[in-house]
Amino acid sequence: MECINLGEKIEAARAGKIKNNHFFGTDNFRSWMLYFEPGDDTPMHFHQNPETFLVVRGELSIKDIKGGERVVKKDDIVFFPAKEYYQLINKGTEPLVLFGNRSEPFGVGITRAEPAK
């Protein structure tokens, strides 16, 4: 068994300006925390496997490949099926903290959306 303290990890991410914090990983599972300052985001992308995010702090704006947008808040859990494009954005004025899980090991890359022409 392994155990971490989420509060300590959040403070370390804030102090070190670390956006992606790996927690636990095996050959078929990983969990991590994202710490986004206001304005931080990800590229439009998808993963090969399903994943979830729990919003721990702040408000998360999620955009889809067709331009749709949804805002989720603290204590909301978001599920993304495999190969579904999305972009995560902190449009708020406070830090955004997400806890994520995905059924793949660390090191598997993302598939980015093609730039608009």
Secondary structure, 3 states (H helix, E strand, C coil): CCCCCHHHHHHHHHHHCCCEEEEEECCCCEEEEEEECCCCECCCEECCCCEEEEEEECEEEEECCCCCEEEEECCCEEEECCCCCEEEECCCCCCEEEEEEECCCCCCCCEECCCCC
